[in-house]
Amino acid sequence: MAVKGEIAILVSKCVRCMAYYHDYRSYPNADAVMSAEIRFARFQASALGLAEDHIERLVAHPVERNLVARYGNELGHSLFDAFKKEFESAGD
């Protein structure tokens, strides 16, 4: 199923974006770049024709699990909060 593969790639892109954000947060445009990347990822998820609850379950939850696994509970959830803020605002 093509959509399943596209979702996996999208989740991977989101996790990679947040990893870069973590590593380069001190750079002047880090917030703007992260915001643009995550908003575009939300657009891509919507373009797949997924319902809102499916976007949450298939994209946001795996991003959260990956970030927590990679960075631990505290930092992982902090990065996920930043991700979720941008991801949800792009869906409005």
C-alpha positions in Angstrom: 0.0 0.0 0.0 1.6 3.2 -1.2 0.0 5.4 1.5 1.5 3.3 4.3 5.0 3.8 2.9 4.4 7.5 2.4 3.3 7.8 6.0 6.4 6.0 7.2 8.6 8.5 5.2 6.6 11.4 6.6 7.1 10.2 10.2 10.8 9.8 9.5 11.0 13.3 8.1 9.3 14.8 11.1 11.6 13.0 13.5 14.6 14.0 11.5 13.4 17.6 11.5 13.0 17.7 15.3 16.4 16.1 15.7 18.0 18.9 13.6 16.0 21.4 15.6 17.4 20.0 18.8 20.9 20.0 17.5 20.8 23.5 15.9 18.3 25.3 18.2 20.8 28.0 19.0 20.9 29.1 15.3 19.0 32.3 14.5 16.4 30.8 12.2 16.0 27.4 13.8 12.5 28.0 15.0 11.3 29.3 11.6 12.9 26.4 9.7 11.4 23.9 12.1 8.0 25.5 11.8 8.1 25.6 8.0 9.2 21.9 7.8 6.5 20.7 10.2 3.8 22.8 8.6 4.7 21.3 5.2 4.6 17.8 6.7 1.1 18.5 7.9 0.2 19.6 4.4 1.6 16.4 3.0 -0.4 14.3 5.6 -3.5 16.1 4.6 -2.7 15.6 0.9 -2.7 11.9 1.4 -6.5 12.2 2.1 -6.2 11.1 5.7 -9.0 12.0 8.2 -7.9 14.2 11.2 -8.0 11.3 13.7 -5.9 9.1 11.3 -3.3 11.9 11.0 -3.1 12.0 14.7 -2.8 8.2 15.1 -0.6 7.5 12.1 1.7 10.5 12.1 1.8 12.4 15.5 1.8 9.3 17.8 4.7 7.6 16.0 6.7 10.9 16.0 6.1 11.1 19.7 7.2 7.5 20.3 10.3 8.0 18.2 11.3 11.2 19.9 10.9 9.7 23.4 12.8 6.6 22.4 15.6 8.7 21.0 15.9 11.5 23.7 14.2 10.1 26.8 11.0 11.0 28.5 11.7 14.6 29.4 13.5 15.9 26.3 11.5 13.7 24.0 8.2 15.1 25.2 9.5 18.6 25.1 10.5 18.2 21.5 7.2 16.6 20.8 5.3 19.5 22.3 7.1 21.9 19.9 6.3 19.5 17.0 2.7 19.2 18.0 2.2 22.9 18.4 3.3 23.5 14.8 1.7 20.4 13.4 -1.7 21.2 14.9 -1.6 24.9 14.0 -1.0 24.0 10.4 -4.1 21.9 10.4 -6.4 24.8 11.4 
